[in-house]
Amino acid sequence: AAFVCFQRATEGGGRFLVADGAAILAEMDTAVLQKLYDRQIRISVSNLDIPPALPGPLKEGIKIAVDKAVAPKFDMDLEMIYESDGKPGRLQAVETAE
């Protein structure tokens, strides 16, 4: 896994590697990897900050719309979760725990 962009660059180039995820994991201490696995550390692929005071049914509608619009763009199973990082009103598309 590495940095990914879903839109083609408008002017030449457009490809660059920020980090080689496989190489990083290969170099990590197995005890640290086990701790991450045990704690079910997951990737947040998208954040959407909405007003925290929105009524519940409207927030649920936004959650469903984001699930339909964002999740298909990623090659992973995602779960839509409000405020999992403690920020009021933040909806996150988070990789499901495996």
PyMOL commands that set and color helices and strands:
alter all, ss='L'
color gray80, all
select helices_A, chain A and resi 21-27+30-38+56-73
alter helices_A, ss='H'
color red, helices_A
select strands_A, chain A and resi 44-49+78-82+90-95
alter strands_A, ss='S'
color yellow, strands_A
deselect
rebuild
show_as cartoon
